[in-house]
Amino acid sequence: MNLLRQPKAVLAVAFACVIAFMGIGLVDPILKPIADSLGATPSQTSLLFTSYMAVMGLAMLITSAVSSRLGVKPTLLLGLAVIIAGAGLAGLSDSIRAIVGYRALWGLGNALFVATALAAIVSASSGSVRDAIIFYEAALGVGIAAGPLIGGVLGSISWRGPFFGVSVLMALAFLVTLLLLPNAAARPRPSSLRDPFRALRHPGLLGVALTALFYNFGFFTLLAYTPFPLDMSAQQVGLVFFGWGAMLAFASVFLAPRLQGGFGTIRSILIALTGFALVLAMMAIWTDHKPVLVAGVVVAGLFLGINNTLVTETVMKAAPVERGVASAAYSFVRFSGGAVAPWLAGYLGETFGDHVPYWVGTAAVMLGVLVLAASRRHLGHIDESHTIPAASAAPAQDGAAETRDTSMARAA
């Protein structure tokens, strides 16, 4: 598979995805400097992730309704514009409360962009659904890997640097999307705000969403809390999480398809989640040993990359609904875990010690393993094909999805 042999529409959205996902890791190296500069506690500083993820999760409920009315390109541009404003205003702020608030605005923009971008790439891709999702996850991995590195460099100058860096990079992504992404030739049928909730009635999609909720609990415990026990400079933390992001990107593109081919999709996800839980348990036992924390962060990237790719593909095929609706429903549930985990990890670390957040993260991920195992009977069709079949169970919605897919492919 040649990842670059894609229509220009896909390449434009993928480039914007790289920049968008830089925003997640870009902030990670400056969590402790922000806390030190503004006199904030770890739990207060972790609210930068909580407000971002909470608003992002809630906003996912409206993304399919908004994009089906405005169109894919205007929704992507609106999301990018909101991110530019949120990041820039956060960089200008002088209090932790203001930064937390502007991170919430940033989360709104990211919701509009991310959910729409995934559906756009899958729809306009020249390959199979699996290839499109691997391409999307590759963009995600590159962005997540580069974010901490750039954040560490800018953060060594000032904790405000990464926020302004996001605004500048997002402005570049805005221009690329504006100039290279064509307008769709036709509008899909407007979707309802109730559609994501209806989609969650499908047991397979609900099971995967709940699995991702618990998995994200462990993921954001790792991401938001580890900089505090590491107690390193912004550049050093950036390098550690660059290693994590590089492993995530490698596993997303190369390991996930191989594991899927050998063991099947659901079994591979269960293997990856169990491996991630074991890494968190190792970090819980040896929290006082920085080399173990560093190794744990980097190795976790392998399991997270496998899981991200395979879970995303499973969501696209778990229920007979439009891709944008499935993505919105799934993201709403999973980001709830990402919203609670950063604050809770900070609180548990302050109150009970640095070991406890990792033990709680381990338990959450293992709970996700149990939920997915219980949902396997509703996901037996996942490996039947690497394309999304036209589901006769929802002809009106699928007809709209087909119209959107065809129009975007022609526009590309």
Secondary structure by P-SEA (a helix, b strand, c coil): cccccccaaaaaaaaaaaaaaccccccccaaaaaaaaacccccccaaaaaaaaaaaaaaccaaaaaaaaccaaaaaaaaaaaaaaaaaaaaacccaaaaaaaaaaaaaaaaacaaaaaaaaaaaccccaaaaaaaaaaaaaaaaaaaaaaaaaaaaaccaaaaaaaaaaaaaaaaaaacccccccccccccccaaaaaaaccaaaaaaaaaaaaaaaaaaaacccccccccccaaaaaaaaaaaaaaaaaaaccaaaaaaacccaaaaaaaaaaaaaaaaaaaaaccccaaaaaaaaaaaaaaaaaaaaaaaaaaaccccccaaaaaaaaaaaaaaaaaacaaaaaaaaacccaaaaaaaaaaaaaaaaaaaaaacccccccccccccccccccaaaaaaaaaaaaaaaaac
